[in-house]
Amino acid sequence: MQWTLALIAGGGTAGLTKGLMNTLRISSTGISGGLTNPVVSTIELLMAIGLSVLALALPVVAGMSVIGFLIIAIQRIWNFFFNKPSSQTHETVSPSRELG
């Protein structure tokens, strides 16, 4: 049971993380024509090294950091897909304003 749960949770986390990084790289390529991809790659590498060192030194803190990051990422994805702003403008007219 423990190994099955670890495989499911680890695979889901790895898949979500890779999906988020692919989305970031596609956005980076689309916005800058690929010029910022080395910067994104370097930041990804530094974060991976930092999290690996943190996981060895303080595993509970590293786990909480990953869980926090995933919660924030899922909320942002949810808001992006389901909270689209209305294209209509809401203009209010004061009743005391006279026309003419």
Residue pairs with C-beta under 8 A, 6 or more apart in sequence:
13 66
13 70
16 70
16 73
16 74
17 70
20 73
21 44
24 40
25 37
25 40
28 34
28 36
28 37
28 40
29 37
51 62
51 65
51 66
54 61
54 62
54 65
55 62
55 63
